[in-house]
Amino acid sequence: MKRRVYKLLSVSKTTGDLSWYVDAFLVTLILLNVAAVILVSMEPIRVKFRMYFLLFEYFSIVVFTIEYLLRIWTANLNPRYQRPIIGNINYALTPLAIFDLLAVLPFFLPFFGMDLRLLRFLRVFRIFRLLKITRYLAALDLINRVIVKKKEEFVVSFILTGFLLIVASTFMYYVENNAQPDKFSSIPETMWWGVITLTSVGYGDVYPITPLGRLLGGIIAIIGIGLFALPAGIFAAGFSNEIAQVKQNSRTCPSCGQAIEKNSDQGSKPGIGRGTNYE
C-alpha cells in the first residue's frame, strides 16, 4: 500500500495512467486555489460567493493536508530519505515539503490561539500553493540546475552589487546631506536612492540637486546598468549551456517523436545504431 501511494504521488512519466490523473487533479486544484485567492480580494465577488469560497477552501485544505501527510509517510521509499523517521524529517525540511506545509498552515493556526491580526497576514501564505506546482514542471527543474551550477557566479555578482550600493550611498550621503538633510538623512536612508538609481527605475522621489551630486548620480547610474545586467547574463549563459547539454544527451525517434536518452556507458541505449535502427 505504501509503495502504491508513493507511486501515485510521484510525477507520472506515462500519460493516461492513474498517477497522471492524480497529477492533473492536483495541478488543477492548485490553479483554482490561486484563482480563488485573487478573486477573494475583490469585495463584491467575496460577499456574493462567500459560502462557495469557504466550502472550496475546506475541500482544498482536506486534500492538501492528506497529500502532505502521505508524502511524509512514503518519503522513506525515496533512496535519499530511506532511513526511518530521520528520512521523514529530512524530507519534511526540503523546500517542496515546506511549501506543502505553508499551503495549509494558515487554516490550522487559529486552533492554537494565534492573534487574529497575525492570521490576517498569514493568509498570504495560501499563495504558496502555487509553488506546489513546481514539482510538475520540468522547466523549473532546469532553472534550478542552472542556479545550482552558477551559484558561485551569482554570489560574486551580488557581492559586487552590494559593495557598489554601499559605496555609492556613502558618497551621495556626504555630498547631498547638507543640501537635503530630510531626504539624505543617513547612509541607510540614502540606500533607497542607491537602489532605484542602480536598477534604473528612478521613481523621482529622491534625487541629487547639487552639481557634484548630479555628476556622481550620473556616473553611478551608468555603472549600475552594466552591473545589474551581470546576473541576467550569467543566468542566460547557464540556461543556454544546460539546454545544449540536454540536447546533446538525448536524441529523438523519427517515428514517435519521443526523446531517446543516451546510455552513459555505451553512448546510447541498446538497439540504437548509427543508421535508422531505432528502438
KAQUI-V685866 format. One record per run of one state. SS is the DSSP state (~ for helix, > for strand, _ for the rest). FROM is the first residue (numbers start at 1). TO is the last residue. If there is no record, write none. Layout:
BEGIN
ss={SS,SS}
from={FROM,FROM}
to={TO,TO}
END
This chain:
BEGIN
ss={_,~,_,~,_,~,_,~,_,~,_,~,_,~,_,~,_,~,_,~,_,~,_,~,_,~,_,>,_,>,_}
from={1,2,10,18,41,43,49,50,74,75,78,79,82,86,93,95,113,116,137,138,150,151,177,187,199,211,249,250,253,259,262}
to={1,9,17,40,42,48,49,73,74,77,78,81,85,92,94,112,115,136,137,149,150,176,186,198,210,248,249,252,258,261,279}
END
